[in-house]
Amino acid sequence: MHKSVAGNIDLIPDENARIFRKQKYLYMRREIAR
């Protein structure tokens, strides 16, 4: 996962941030659901 994230640094900052927030949101939901 870390490798793919590092590889996506070249993405448009806004796009990269959007993807990151989505992944974090899904991760947090999974933690809360547990």
NORFENWO-V320795 format. One record per residue. N is the residue number from 1. PSI is psi in whole degrees, -180 to 180 (999 if undefined). NEAR is the number of other ideal C-beta (glycine too) atoms within 10 Angstrom. Layout:
N|PSI|NEAR, N|PSI|NEAR
//
This chain:
1|-45|6, 2|-38|6, 3|-44|7, 4|-38|7, 5|-44|12, 6|-35|9, 7|-20|9, 8|4|12, 9|-30|8, 10|-7|7, 11|163|13, 12|130|8, 13|-44|8, 14|-43|8, 15|-44|10, 16|-43|14, 17|-38|11, 18|-45|12, 19|-42|13, 20|-44|13, 21|-38|10, 22|-45|10, 23|-42|12, 24|-40|10, 25|-47|10, 26|-39|10, 27|-45|10, 28|-40|10, 29|-40|10, 30|-40|9, 31|-42|8, 32|-39|7, 33|-27|6, 34|999|5
//
